[in-house]
Amino acid sequence: MLPKFDPGLFWDVNFSDIEWEKNARWVIARVLSRGDLPDFHELVRLYGLERIKNEMLQVRFLDNKTLSFVASLFDIPQEQFRCFKLKQSNPSLSPY
């Protein structure tokens, strides 16, 4: 049975071909960064909060807004997330 996510979240892949367990980290990051509240509830139903937390600690990239949300949700300092450490070690050019 396919999860009940908005298929528009996965516009770039065939929704029915997604391997939900194998690609859990990618799915979780995609839903957290682009989904809405019903998608979040489906994500928790599918993976559980502990799995979501563990996967998000290891993800290589999250936008600032999603990182802030996940850090607040799990009460974990942003500095403990891999994406934060990678961002700090690879600073971008100044916009000025």
JOVENVEN-V640495 format. One record per run of one state. SS is the DSSP state (H for helix, E for strand, C for the rest). FROM is the first residue (numbers start at 1). TO is the last residue. Records with the same first field share a line. If there is no record, write none. Layout:
SS->FROM-TO, FROM-TO
This chain:
C->1-6, 11-14, 18-23, 35-36, 48-48, 59-63, 75-77, 81-81, 90-96
H->7-10, 15-17, 24-34, 37-47, 49-58, 64-74, 78-80, 82-89
